[in-house]
Amino acid sequence: MNTQITGGSPHRLGAHPDGDGVNFAVFSANADSIELCLFSEDGSRETARLTLPERTGDIWHGHVAGLFPGALYGYRVHGAYAPERGHRFNPNKLLLDPYTREMHGSWAHNPAILGYDKSSGAGDLSFSAVDSAAFVPRSVVSDPAHFEIIRDHPDTPWEETLIYEAHAKGLTRRHPDVAEAVQGTYEGLASNAIIDHLHRIGVTAIELLPVHSFLNDGFLLDRGLSNYWGYNTIGFFAPEPRYFGPAGIAGFRDMVARFHAAGIEVILDVVYNHTAEGDHRGPTICYRGLDNASYYRLIKGQPRYYVNDTGTGNTVDVSNPYVLRMVLDSLRFWVQNMGVDGFRFDLATTLGRESHGFDPRGGFFDAIRQDPVLAGVKLIAEPWDIGPGGYRLGEYPPPFAEWNDAYRDTVRRFWKGDAHSAQELGARLTGSAGEFDRDGRRSWSSVNFLAAHDGFTLADITAYNRRHNEANKEKNQDGHNANHSDNCGVEGGTDDEDVLERRRRRQRNMMATLFLSQGTPMILAGDETGNSQGGNNNAYCQDNAISWIDWPAADDAMTAFFAELSAFRRAHPAVRQPRFLHAATRSGDGLPDVDWRGFDGGTLNWRDPGLSCLCVTYRGSGEAPEHAVTDDTVFAIFNREEGPAEVSIPGAPAGFEWYVAVDTSRDTPDIDAFSDPEMTVEGPAVVALALRDTGAGPA
């Protein structure tokens, strides 16, 4: 193939058609030269190898005339192969373009993708002369018409948000009302059956586990398993093709459009902290071969090895301006061209690390907060990594929200019966102000959850004392030890109806606690149906019935109760206030915005280690401007004791009366049951009372 290449432009990284051909630009600070490899339509033959003719700063670029969208390509990079100096260039390895939006072909688990000779006694210090092209996909020149700007976004206020964490495949793979052809696909996610279900339970945002293209780890393939969760990213611009349905890549944008039409936001779990290339023994398939020393943090004095703050073998160096640019370009692409409404940043502490350690005013946070495209999207941090000083709950700058694992553990411990847990519960019910009330942050900054993909499901929290991860083939050594779970008397499955009812009651109690807490609630998909993973608390490699939601076995009574709780929260702004409650006196009525009391109506003894019964009254924040004060009031009762308990109810304001809106001792609350000055709470339960006008219908 007689193909001519000219200098082109360095301004846009990636491959961009311009009508006359395609401009290619790629970053590398340490390469000697970079070759652009073109392939036949089916990807089987390399038809041209062209050296990028220009370098502007650290951007290598060239323009190929007569090339059009759909063309297949890759890069080969020449430079020093000196692992002991941090360089791992090897032109025998065909590399993915970091900016590609599509891939052609698939990855093969083969030693050829390693930059070194696996059979050599020198390990990664050896050099592989084997060509890897037969075992890696090709990058694709995308048609810009397929990625036009999307401007329609629901933009749900944080205080009205309910997040539903789901897996792109597992949510629909076993759903009987999703057409078989789209089960487990992007199209299936936004099917009528799923949207109707999300509407029923009041979900406003679906948060998808990673959908950036990723690899299956070699050690998992050797065990006959796969990377189900997807935390092994290789392409930050390309949707993972294993979730494509009949529409292919267009199915992702179609999915987003359908969710938006239904008023549901789409949030992506994104993994910019590491890549699928792993440690020094991993493959050379993209970033390592382009510029290992720029893309990754290497150990000072031993640059053969990688800083491993992520626990995955490598750490992306977001402090490098071109790596940071790639992350920002990726985020903007998913917002503008794919319609995404927000991001949950996996191991976000890693992204905030500078040379001196984690810095909430570091380059990543400065860049993302000043970006006009990202100004209106939801940003959620997983506030930890495994590096030094990695746990940073509450330390992220606004407008970030954060996963609050302290909330998760506190609620589990309280309902399990742990001493001293009630005191902590009080803090969690009011938005974890100790962690988040600073720098103008709001109570929605605390993303409250009972369960997430990583750990037990809600049903398993009440059915297992120990993890049961044998199917992962790691001798049950993987996963969390501190689950704060309680099997209610029997480990695992049982036909004992008393045990089963105790479990269902515990789940209802925990759900009600979540919906009566200030902050942003997030639920794990399937928890509202009683879904179990059989005690597996680390199902990252289980692309099968262990992880797929078992819709045929769904507990409809549990789902209905969940829907009632969600409706109650939507109807009562007192339980979802953006401002923190600090018992500030309200100017309008002289009452505190939050009021704690014991069951006898007296002051709570917060020093009692066995405290297990408490009541709280939520009123509109005393710190809010007059125009923003809610006149809603909710009285909530949390009873952990087994037997019936008498609770003194505060007097209702003139012209109002209390009614029972939530009662976890029943599958469905009886809203016509009115309270007297005292009411009986039946066993371990959560009860919420709301006010209504005398003689009027329920609020």
C-alpha positions as CSV (number, residue, x, y, z in Angstrom):
1,M,0.0,0.0,0.0
2,N,1.5,3.3,-1.1
3,T,0.5,5.6,1.7
4,Q,1.8,9.1,2.2
5,I,2.1,10.7,5.6
6,T,2.7,14.4,6.3
7,G,3.3,16.4,9.4
8,G,-0.3,17.0,10.6
9,S,-1.3,18.7,13.8
10,P,-0.4,18.0,17.5
11,H,-3.5,19.7,18.9
12,R,-5.9,16.8,19.3
13,L,-4.6,13.6,20.6
14,G,-6.0,10.4,19.0
15,A,-7.1,9.7,15.5
16,H,-9.4,12.4,13.9
17,P,-10.8,12.4,10.4
18,D,-10.9,15.8,8.6
19,G,-12.4,14.9,5.3
20,D,-9.1,14.6,3.5
21,G,-7.7,11.9,5.7
22,V,-6.9,11.2,9.3
23,N,-4.7,13.1,11.7
24,F,-2.8,11.0,14.3
25,A,-1.3,12.4,17.5
26,V,0.1,10.5,20.5
27,F,2.1,11.4,23.6
28,S,5.5,10.1,24.5
29,A,8.3,12.1,26.3
30,N,11.0,9.4,26.0
31,A,10.5,7.6,22.7
32,D,13.1,7.8,19.9
33,S,10.5,7.3,17.2
34,I,6.9,6.1,16.7
35,E,5.5,4.1,13.8
36,L,1.9,4.1,12.8
37,C,0.7,0.7,11.6
38,L,-2.3,0.4,9.3
39,F,-4.2,-2.8,8.8
40,S,-6.6,-4.3,6.2
41,E,-10.3,-4.0,6.7
42,D,-10.6,-7.3,8.6
43,G,-7.5,-6.5,10.7
44,S,-5.6,-9.6,9.6
45,R,-2.8,-7.9,7.6
46,E,-0.5,-5.0,8.3
47,T,-0.7,-2.9,5.1
48,A,1.6,0.0,6.0
49,R,4.1,1.1,8.6
50,L,4.6,4.9,8.7
51,T,6.9,6.8,10.9
52,L,5.2,9.8,12.5
53,P,7.2,12.6,10.9
54,E,6.8,15.4,13.4
55,R,7.3,15.9,17.1
56,T,5.9,19.0,18.8
57,G,7.0,19.0,22.4
58,D,6.1,15.5,23.6
59,I,3.4,15.0,21.0
60,W,4.2,12.9,17.9
61,H,1.9,13.4,15.0
62,G,1.2,12.9,11.3
63,H,-1.6,13.1,8.8
64,V,-2.4,10.3,6.3
65,A,-4.4,11.5,3.2
66,G,-7.1,9.3,1.8
67,L,-7.8,7.5,5.0
68,F,-11.3,7.4,6.4
69,P,-13.4,6.4,9.4
70,G,-13.3,2.7,10.1
71,A,-9.6,2.4,9.3
72,L,-7.7,0.1,11.7
73,Y,-4.3,1.0,13.2
74,G,-1.9,0.6,16.1
75,Y,1.5,2.0,17.2
76,R,5.0,0.6,17.5
77,V,7.4,2.6,19.6
78,H,11.2,2.7,19.4
79,G,13.3,3.7,22.3
80,A,15.5,2.3,25.1
81,Y,14.6,-1.1,26.6
82,A,16.1,-0.5,30.0
83,P,13.7,-1.6,32.8
84,E,16.4,-0.7,35.4
85,R,16.0,2.9,34.2
86,G,12.2,2.7,33.9
87,H,12.0,2.4,30.1
88,R,10.3,-0.5,28.4
89,F,10.1,0.4,24.7
90,N,9.7,-2.6,22.4
91,P,8.7,-2.1,18.7
92,N,7.7,-5.7,18.4
93,K,4.6,-5.0,20.5
94,L,1.6,-3.5,18.7
95,L,0.1,-0.8,21.0
96,L,-3.4,0.4,21.5
97,D,-4.0,4.1,21.0
98,P,-4.9,5.5,24.5
99,Y,-7.5,7.7,22.8
100,T,-9.2,5.1,20.7
101,R,-13.0,5.0,21.0
102,E,-13.4,1.6,19.4
103,M,-11.5,-1.6,19.1
104,H,-11.5,-4.3,16.4
105,G,-10.7,-7.8,17.5
106,S,-10.0,-9.1,20.9
107,W,-7.2,-9.8,23.4
108,A,-5.5,-13.2,23.6
109,H,-3.8,-14.5,26.7
110,N,-0.5,-15.2,25.1
111,P,3.2,-14.7,26.1
112,A,3.7,-12.6,22.9
113,I,2.0,-9.6,24.5
114,L,4.8,-9.5,27.1
115,G,7.6,-7.1,26.4
116,Y,10.1,-9.6,27.8
117,D,10.9,-13.3,27.2
118,K,8.9,-15.2,29.7
119,S,11.1,-18.3,29.3
120,S,14.3,-16.3,30.1
121,G,15.9,-16.6,33.5
122,A,16.4,-12.8,33.4
123,G,12.6,-12.3,33.6
124,D,11.4,-8.8,32.7
125,L,15.0,-7.7,32.1
126,S,15.1,-9.8,29.0
127,F,13.8,-8.6,25.6
128,S,11.1,-10.2,23.5
129,A,11.5,-10.3,19.8
130,V,8.1,-11.9,19.2
131,D,5.5,-9.8,17.4
132,S,2.3,-9.4,19.4
133,A,0.0,-8.1,16.6
134,A,-1.8,-11.4,16.2
135,F,-2.9,-11.3,19.9
136,V,-4.1,-7.8,20.4
137,P,-7.0,-5.7,19.0
138,R,-6.6,-2.8,16.5
139,S,-7.6,0.7,17.3
140,V,-10.3,2.1,15.1
141,V,-10.6,5.5,13.5
142,S,-14.1,6.5,14.6
143,D,-16.7,8.4,12.6
144,P,-17.3,11.7,14.4
145,A,-21.0,11.5,13.3
146,H,-21.4,8.6,15.7
147,F,-20.4,10.7,18.7
148,E,-22.2,14.0,18.3
149,I,-22.5,16.2,21.3
150,I,-25.3,15.2,23.8
151,R,-26.8,18.2,25.7
152,D,-29.9,16.6,27.3
153,H,-29.2,15.7,30.9
154,P,-31.7,15.2,33.8
155,D,-29.6,17.2,36.3
156,T,-31.3,15.8,39.5
157,P,-30.5,17.8,42.6
158,W,-28.2,15.9,45.0
159,E,-30.7,16.1,47.8
160,E,-33.3,14.3,45.6
161,T,-30.9,11.7,44.4
162,L,-31.2,7.9,44.9
163,I,-28.3,5.9,43.4
164,Y,-28.6,2.3,42.2
165,E,-25.2,0.6,41.8
166,A,-25.5,-2.1,39.1
167,H,-23.4,-4.3,36.8
168,A,-24.0,-3.7,33.1
169,K,-24.4,-7.4,32.5
170,G,-25.5,-8.9,35.8
171,L,-28.6,-6.6,36.1
172,T,-30.4,-8.1,33.2
173,R,-28.8,-11.4,32.4
174,R,-31.5,-13.4,34.2
175,H,-34.4,-11.0,33.9
176,P,-37.4,-12.8,32.3
177,D,-39.0,-9.6,30.9
178,V,-35.8,-8.4,29.1
179,A,-35.6,-9.8,25.6
180,E,-33.0,-12.6,25.4
181,A,-31.2,-10.8,22.6
182,V,-30.3,-7.9,24.8
183,Q,-29.9,-9.6,28.2
184,G,-26.6,-8.5,29.6
185,T,-26.1,-5.6,27.2
186,Y,-26.3,-1.8,27.2
187,E,-29.6,-2.0,25.4
188,G,-31.0,-4.4,28.0
189,L,-30.1,-2.0,30.8
190,A,-32.5,0.6,29.5
191,S,-35.2,-1.8,28.6
192,N,-38.8,-1.1,29.6
193,A,-38.7,-3.8,32.3
194,I,-35.6,-2.2,34.0
195,I,-36.8,1.4,33.7
196,D,-40.2,0.4,35.1
197,H,-38.5,-1.3,38.1
198,L,-36.3,1.7,38.7
199,H,-39.3,4.1,38.6
200,R,-41.2,1.8,41.0
201,I,-38.4,2.1,43.6
202,G,-37.7,5.7,43.0
203,V,-34.2,5.5,41.6
204,T,-32.9,8.7,40.0
205,A,-29.4,7.6,39.0
206,I,-27.9,4.3,37.9
207,E,-24.2,3.9,38.7
208,L,-22.6,1.3,36.4
209,L,-19.6,-0.7,37.4
210,P,-16.7,-0.1,35.0
211,V,-17.7,0.0,31.3
212,H,-14.4,1.3,30.0
213,S,-12.8,-1.4,27.9
214,F,-10.8,-3.8,30.1
215,L,-8.9,-7.1,30.1
216,N,-9.3,-10.4,31.8
217,D,-6.4,-11.0,34.1
218,G,-4.2,-13.9,33.0
219,F,-4.2,-15.5,36.4
220,L,-8.1,-15.6,36.3
221,L,-8.1,-17.1,32.8
222,D,-5.7,-19.8,34.0
223,R,-8.3,-20.7,36.7
224,G,-11.2,-20.7,34.2
225,L,-12.5,-17.4,35.6
226,S,-12.8,-13.8,34.3
227,N,-12.7,-10.2,35.5
228,Y,-16.4,-9.7,36.0
229,W,-16.4,-6.4,37.8
230,G,-14.1,-4.8,35.2
231,Y,-11.6,-3.0,37.4
232,N,-8.8,-3.6,34.9
233,T,-9.1,-0.8,32.4
234,I,-7.0,-0.6,29.2
235,G,-9.0,2.0,27.1
236,F,-10.4,5.1,28.8
237,F,-12.4,6.2,25.8
238,A,-13.8,2.9,24.5
239,P,-16.9,1.2,25.8
240,E,-16.3,-2.4,26.8
241,P,-17.5,-4.5,23.8
242,R,-18.6,-7.5,25.8
243,Y,-21.7,-5.6,26.7
244,F,-22.6,-4.7,23.2
245,G,-26.0,-5.8,21.9
246,P,-27.4,-5.7,18.4
247,A,-26.7,-2.0,18.0
248,G,-23.0,-2.3,18.9
249,I,-21.3,0.8,20.2
250,A,-24.4,2.9,19.4
251,G,-26.3,0.9,22.0
252,F,-24.5,2.7,24.7
253,R,-25.7,6.1,23.6
254,D,-29.1,4.7,23.0
255,M,-29.1,3.4,26.6
256,V,-28.2,6.8,27.9
257,A,-30.9,8.5,25.8
258,R,-33.6,6.1,27.1
259,F,-32.5,6.6,30.7
260,H,-32.5,10.4,30.3
261,A,-36.0,10.3,28.7
262,A,-37.1,8.4,31.9
263,G,-35.5,11.1,34.1
264,I,-32.7,8.8,35.3
265,E,-29.1,9.9,35.3
266,V,-26.2,7.6,34.3
267,I,-23.0,7.6,36.5
268,L,-19.9,5.6,35.6
269,D,-17.5,3.9,38.0
270,V,-14.2,4.9,36.5
271,V,-10.7,3.5,37.1
272,Y,-8.0,6.0,36.4
273,N,-5.8,4.9,39.2
274,H,-4.2,2.0,37.4
275,T,-4.3,0.1,34.2
276,A,-4.5,-3.5,33.0
277,E,-0.8,-3.7,32.3
278,G,-0.1,-4.7,35.9
279,D,3.4,-4.8,37.5
280,H,6.8,-5.3,35.9
281,R,5.7,-8.8,34.9
282,G,2.6,-7.6,33.0
283,P,2.0,-7.2,29.3
284,T,3.1,-4.3,27.1
285,I,-0.1,-3.4,25.2
286,C,-0.5,0.4,25.5
287,Y,0.9,2.9,28.1
288,R,3.9,0.8,29.1
289,G,5.2,0.6,25.5
290,L,4.4,4.3,24.7
291,D,6.2,5.7,27.7
292,N,6.4,3.7,30.9
293,A,8.3,6.3,32.9
294,S,5.6,9.0,32.1
295,Y,2.4,7.1,32.5
296,Y,3.3,5.2,35.8
297,R,4.7,6.1,39.2
298,L,8.0,4.2,39.5
299,I,9.8,3.6,42.8
300,K,12.5,6.1,43.3
301,G,15.9,4.6,43.1
302,Q,14.4,1.3,41.7
303,P,12.5,2.4,38.6
304,R,12.3,-1.2,37.4
305,Y,9.4,-1.5,39.8
306,Y,6.1,0.3,40.2
307,V,4.6,2.2,43.1
308,N,1.6,0.0,44.1
309,D,-0.8,2.3,46.0
310,T,-3.7,0.5,44.2
311,G,-2.9,-3.1,45.0
312,T,-3.1,-4.0,41.4
313,G,0.6,-3.8,40.5
314,N,0.9,-0.3,39.1
315,T,-0.2,3.3,39.8
316,V,-1.1,5.8,37.0
317,D,0.9,9.0,37.4
318,V,-1.8,11.7,37.2
319,S,0.6,14.3,38.3
320,N,2.2,14.1,34.8
321,P,0.4,16.9,32.8
322,Y,-0.2,14.7,29.7
323,V,-1.5,11.8,31.8
324,L,-3.8,14.3,33.6
325,R,-4.8,15.7,30.2
326,M,-5.8,12.1,29.1
327,V,-8.0,11.7,32.2
328,L,-9.7,15.0,31.7
329,D,-10.2,14.4,28.0
330,S,-11.7,11.0,28.8
331,L,-14.1,12.5,31.3
332,R,-15.2,15.2,28.9
333,F,-15.7,12.6,26.1
334,W,-18.0,10.6,28.3
335,V,-20.1,13.6,29.3
336,Q,-20.2,15.4,25.9
337,N,-20.2,12.5,23.4
338,M,-21.7,9.6,25.4
339,G,-24.2,11.6,27.6
340,V,-22.9,10.5,31.0
341,D,-24.1,12.5,34.0
342,G,-21.4,11.7,36.6
343,F,-18.5,9.6,37.8
344,R,-17.5,7.5,40.8
345,F,-13.7,7.5,41.0
346,D,-12.3,4.2,42.1
347,L,-9.5,4.5,44.7
348,A,-9.7,8.3,44.3
349,T,-6.9,8.9,46.8
350,T,-4.5,7.7,44.2
351,L,-5.7,10.5,41.8
352,G,-5.0,13.1,44.5
353,R,-1.4,12.0,45.2
354,E,1.4,14.4,44.4
355,S,5.1,13.8,45.1
356,H,4.5,14.8,48.8
357,G,1.4,12.6,49.2
358,F,-2.4,13.1,49.0
359,D,-3.3,16.7,48.4
360,P,-7.0,17.8,48.2
361,R,-5.7,21.0,46.4
362,G,-3.5,19.0,44.0
363,G,-3.4,19.1,40.2
364,F,-6.2,16.6,39.6
365,F,-8.7,18.3,41.9
366,D,-7.7,21.8,40.5
367,A,-8.1,20.6,36.9
368,I,-11.4,18.9,37.3
369,R,-13.0,21.6,39.4
370,Q,-12.2,24.4,36.9
371,D,-13.3,22.5,33.8
372,P,-16.6,24.0,32.4
373,V,-17.7,20.7,30.9
374,L,-17.4,18.9,34.2
375,A,-18.8,21.7,36.3
376,G,-22.4,20.3,36.4
377,V,-21.8,16.6,36.7
378,K,-21.9,14.5,39.8
379,L,-18.5,13.6,41.2
380,I,-18.1,10.8,43.8
381,A,-14.9,9.7,45.4
382,E,-14.0,6.3,46.8
383,P,-11.9,8.0,49.5
384,W,-9.1,5.5,50.0
385,D,-6.4,3.5,48.4
386,I,-3.9,1.1,50.0
387,G,-0.9,3.4,49.9
388,P,0.6,5.4,52.8
389,G,-2.1,7.5,54.5
390,G,-4.6,6.3,51.9
391,Y,-7.8,6.5,54.0
392,R,-9.1,10.0,53.4
393,L,-12.8,10.0,54.3
394,G,-14.2,13.5,54.5
395,E,-11.1,15.2,53.0
396,Y,-12.2,15.7,49.4
397,P,-12.9,19.2,48.2
398,P,-16.4,20.3,47.1
399,P,-18.2,19.5,44.9
400,F,-17.1,15.9,45.5
401,A,-19.4,13.5,47.3
402,E,-17.7,10.4,48.9
403,W,-18.6,6.8,49.6
404,N,-19.0,6.6,53.3
405,D,-17.9,3.2,54.5
406,A,-18.1,4.4,58.1
407,Y,-21.9,4.7,57.5
408,R,-22.1,1.2,56.2
409,D,-20.2,-0.3,59.1
410,T,-22.1,1.6,61.7
411,V,-25.5,0.6,60.5
412,R,-24.5,-3.0,60.3
413,R,-22.9,-2.9,63.8
414,F,-26.0,-1.3,65.3
415,W,-28.5,-3.8,64.0
416,K,-26.1,-6.6,64.8
417,G,-26.1,-5.5,68.4
418,D,-22.5,-4.2,68.9
419,A,-21.8,-2.1,72.0
420,H,-21.2,1.7,71.5
421,S,-22.7,1.5,68.0
422,A,-25.8,3.7,68.9
423,Q,-23.6,6.7,69.5
424,E,-22.0,6.3,66.1
425,L,-25.4,5.8,64.5
426,G,-26.5,9.2,65.8
427,A,-23.7,10.8,63.8
428,R,-24.4,8.8,60.7
429,L,-28.2,9.6,60.7
430,T,-27.3,13.3,60.5
431,G,-25.0,13.1,57.6
432,S,-21.7,12.4,59.2
433,A,-21.1,16.1,59.9
434,G,-17.9,15.3,61.8
435,E,-16.3,14.2,58.5
436,F,-18.1,16.4,55.9
437,D,-19.3,19.7,57.5
438,R,-16.4,22.0,56.3
439,D,-15.5,24.2,53.4
440,G,-19.2,24.8,52.5
441,R,-19.9,21.1,51.8
442,R,-23.4,19.8,52.1
443,S,-24.9,16.7,53.9
444,W,-25.4,15.0,50.5
445,S,-21.6,14.8,50.4
446,S,-22.0,11.6,52.4
447,V,-23.0,8.7,50.1
448,N,-24.6,6.4,52.5
449,F,-24.9,2.7,51.6
450,L,-25.5,-0.7,53.3
451,A,-23.9,-2.8,50.7
452,A,-22.0,-2.4,47.4
453,H,-20.5,-4.6,44.8
454,D,-17.5,-5.2,47.0
455,G,-18.8,-7.2,50.0
456,F,-21.9,-9.0,51.1
457,T,-25.3,-8.2,49.6
458,L,-27.9,-6.9,52.0
459,A,-29.5,-10.4,52.2
460,D,-26.1,-12.0,52.9
461,I,-25.3,-9.6,55.7
462,T,-28.2,-11.2,57.5
463,A,-27.5,-14.8,56.4
464,Y,-23.7,-15.3,56.8
465,N,-21.2,-14.8,59.6
466,R,-18.3,-15.8,57.4
467,R,-17.4,-15.2,53.7
468,H,-17.9,-18.2,51.4
469,N,-15.6,-17.4,48.4
470,E,-14.5,-20.9,47.5
471,A,-15.6,-20.4,43.9
472,N,-12.9,-17.8,43.5
473,K,-10.3,-20.5,43.8
474,E,-8.2,-18.5,46.3
475,K,-8.7,-20.9,49.2
476,N,-11.3,-18.5,50.7
477,Q,-8.5,-16.1,51.6
478,D,-9.8,-13.2,49.5
479,G,-12.4,-10.6,50.4
480,H,-13.2,-8.7,53.6
481,N,-12.9,-10.2,57.1
482,A,-14.7,-7.4,58.8
483,N,-18.2,-7.8,57.4
484,H,-20.1,-6.9,60.6
485,S,-22.7,-9.5,59.5
486,D,-25.0,-11.8,61.5
487,N,-26.6,-14.9,60.2
488,C,-29.6,-14.6,62.6
489,G,-29.0,-18.1,64.0
490,V,-28.2,-20.3,60.9
491,E,-25.3,-20.0,58.5
492,G,-26.6,-19.7,55.0
493,G,-29.8,-21.2,53.5
494,T,-32.5,-22.5,55.8
495,D,-36.2,-23.5,55.8
496,D,-36.7,-22.2,59.4
497,E,-39.4,-19.6,59.0
498,D,-38.5,-17.9,62.3
499,V,-34.9,-17.3,61.1
500,L,-36.1,-16.2,57.7
501,E,-38.5,-13.6,59.2
502,R,-35.7,-12.4,61.5
503,R,-33.6,-11.8,58.5
504,R,-36.3,-10.1,56.5
505,R,-37.0,-7.8,59.6
506,R,-33.3,-7.0,59.9
507,Q,-33.1,-6.1,56.2
508,R,-36.2,-3.9,56.5
509,N,-34.6,-2.2,59.6
510,M,-31.4,-1.5,57.7
511,M,-33.3,-0.2,54.6
512,A,-35.4,2.1,56.8
513,T,-32.3,3.4,58.5
514,L,-30.8,4.3,55.2
515,F,-33.8,6.2,54.0
516,L,-34.2,8.1,57.2
517,S,-30.5,9.3,57.1
518,Q,-29.4,12.6,55.9
519,G,-27.0,12.2,53.0
520,T,-27.3,10.6,49.6
521,P,-28.6,7.0,49.7
522,M,-27.0,4.4,47.4
523,I,-28.3,0.8,47.1
524,L,-26.7,-2.2,45.5
525,A,-28.8,-3.6,42.6
526,G,-30.8,-6.6,43.9
527,D,-30.8,-5.7,47.5
528,E,-34.4,-4.5,47.1
529,T,-35.4,-8.0,45.9
530,G,-33.5,-10.0,48.5
531,N,-30.8,-11.1,46.1
532,S,-28.0,-13.3,47.5
533,Q,-24.6,-14.3,46.3
534,G,-24.4,-17.3,48.5
535,G,-22.1,-15.7,51.0
536,N,-19.5,-14.7,48.4
537,N,-18.2,-11.2,49.4
538,N,-15.7,-10.8,46.6
539,A,-17.5,-11.9,43.5
540,Y,-15.2,-10.0,41.2
541,C,-14.4,-13.0,39.0
542,Q,-17.8,-14.7,39.0
543,D,-19.5,-14.0,35.6
544,N,-22.3,-16.4,36.4
545,A,-25.3,-17.0,38.5
546,I,-23.4,-16.1,41.7
547,S,-23.3,-12.5,40.6
548,W,-26.2,-12.1,38.2
549,I,-29.3,-10.9,39.9
550,D,-31.8,-13.7,40.4
551,W,-34.9,-12.0,39.2
552,P,-37.1,-15.2,39.2
553,A,-36.5,-15.5,43.0
554,A,-37.2,-11.8,43.7
555,D,-39.0,-11.1,47.0
556,D,-41.8,-8.8,45.8
557,A,-42.9,-7.9,49.3
558,M,-39.3,-6.7,50.0
559,T,-39.4,-4.7,46.8
560,A,-42.8,-3.2,47.7
561,F,-41.5,-2.2,51.1
562,F,-38.4,-0.6,49.6
563,A,-40.7,1.4,47.2
564,E,-42.7,2.6,50.2
565,L,-39.5,3.8,51.9
566,S,-38.3,5.6,48.8
567,A,-41.7,7.3,48.3
568,F,-41.6,8.4,52.0
569,R,-38.2,10.0,51.5
570,R,-39.3,11.8,48.4
571,A,-42.4,13.1,50.2
572,H,-40.5,14.3,53.3
573,P,-37.6,16.8,52.7
574,A,-36.9,16.8,56.5
575,V,-35.0,13.5,55.9
576,R,-33.0,14.7,52.9
577,Q,-31.9,18.2,53.7
578,P,-28.8,19.6,52.0
579,R,-27.7,21.4,55.1
580,F,-26.4,19.8,58.2
581,L,-28.4,19.6,61.4
582,H,-26.7,20.7,64.6
583,A,-29.6,21.3,66.9
584,A,-29.6,24.9,65.9
585,T,-32.6,26.9,67.1
586,R,-35.0,27.8,64.4
587,S,-36.0,31.4,64.3
588,G,-39.6,30.7,63.3
589,D,-40.7,28.5,66.2
590,G,-37.7,28.4,68.6
591,L,-37.4,24.6,68.2
592,P,-34.1,22.7,67.4
593,D,-33.7,21.4,63.9
594,V,-32.7,18.0,65.3
595,D,-33.9,16.6,68.7
596,W,-32.8,13.4,70.4
597,R,-34.7,11.6,73.1
598,G,-35.1,8.3,74.8
599,F,-38.2,6.1,74.6
600,D,-39.5,7.7,77.8
601,G,-39.3,11.1,76.3
602,G,-36.3,12.1,78.4
603,T,-32.7,12.9,77.5
604,L,-30.7,10.1,75.9
605,N,-27.8,8.7,77.9
606,W,-25.2,8.8,75.1
607,R,-22.6,7.3,77.5
608,D,-24.4,4.1,77.9
609,P,-22.4,1.5,75.9
610,G,-25.5,-0.7,75.5
611,L,-27.7,2.1,74.2
612,S,-30.1,0.3,71.8
613,C,-33.2,2.5,71.6
614,L,-33.3,6.1,70.5
615,C,-35.7,8.6,68.9
616,V,-34.9,11.6,66.7
617,T,-37.0,14.5,65.4
618,Y,-35.9,16.1,62.2
619,R,-37.1,19.6,61.4
620,G,-36.0,22.1,58.8
621,S,-32.4,23.2,59.3
622,G,-31.9,26.2,61.6
623,E,-28.9,27.2,59.6
624,A,-30.8,27.5,56.3
625,P,-32.0,30.9,55.0
626,E,-35.7,31.6,55.7
627,H,-36.7,30.9,52.1
628,A,-35.0,27.5,52.2
629,V,-36.4,26.2,55.5
630,T,-38.7,23.2,55.1
631,D,-41.8,23.1,57.3
632,D,-41.7,19.3,57.2
633,T,-41.2,17.3,60.5
634,V,-40.4,13.6,61.0
635,F,-40.2,11.6,64.2
636,A,-38.1,8.4,63.9
637,I,-37.8,5.5,66.4
638,F,-35.0,3.0,66.3
639,N,-35.5,0.0,68.5
640,R,-33.0,-2.9,68.6
641,E,-34.6,-4.8,71.5
642,E,-36.5,-8.0,71.0
643,G,-39.6,-7.4,73.1
644,P,-42.3,-4.7,72.6
645,A,-41.3,-1.3,73.8
646,E,-43.5,1.7,74.8
647,V,-42.4,5.0,73.3
648,S,-43.5,8.5,74.4
649,I,-44.5,10.5,71.3
650,P,-43.9,14.3,71.3
651,G,-46.9,16.5,71.1
652,A,-48.0,17.5,67.6
653,P,-48.2,21.2,66.7
654,A,-51.7,22.8,66.9
655,G,-53.8,21.7,64.0
656,F,-51.7,18.7,63.2
657,E,-51.5,15.0,64.2
658,W,-49.0,12.2,63.8
659,Y,-49.5,9.2,61.6
660,V,-47.4,6.1,61.2
661,A,-45.7,6.3,57.8
662,V,-43.0,3.6,58.2
663,D,-43.1,0.5,60.4
664,T,-40.6,-2.2,59.7
665,S,-42.4,-4.7,61.9
666,R,-44.8,-5.1,59.0
667,D,-44.2,-5.7,55.3
668,T,-46.3,-2.7,54.4
669,P,-46.8,0.2,56.9
670,D,-50.4,0.9,57.9
671,I,-50.7,4.6,57.4
672,D,-54.1,4.7,58.9
673,A,-52.8,3.7,62.3
674,F,-52.6,6.9,64.4
675,S,-50.4,7.3,67.4
676,D,-51.5,8.2,70.9
677,P,-49.2,10.0,73.3
678,E,-47.6,6.6,73.7
679,M,-47.2,3.9,71.1
680,T,-46.0,0.3,71.2
681,V,-43.0,-0.6,68.9
682,E,-43.1,-4.4,68.2
683,G,-39.6,-5.8,68.7
684,P,-36.6,-4.8,66.6
685,A,-38.0,-2.1,64.3
686,V,-37.8,1.3,62.8
687,V,-40.9,3.5,62.9
688,A,-41.3,6.9,61.3
689,L,-44.1,9.3,62.1
690,A,-45.0,12.3,60.0
691,L,-47.5,15.2,60.6
692,R,-50.6,15.8,58.7
693,D,-53.4,18.4,58.9
694,T,-56.2,17.4,61.3
695,G,-58.9,15.8,59.1
696,A,-56.8,15.9,56.0
697,G,-55.4,13.0,54.0
698,P,-51.8,11.7,54.5
699,A,-49.1,14.2,53.6
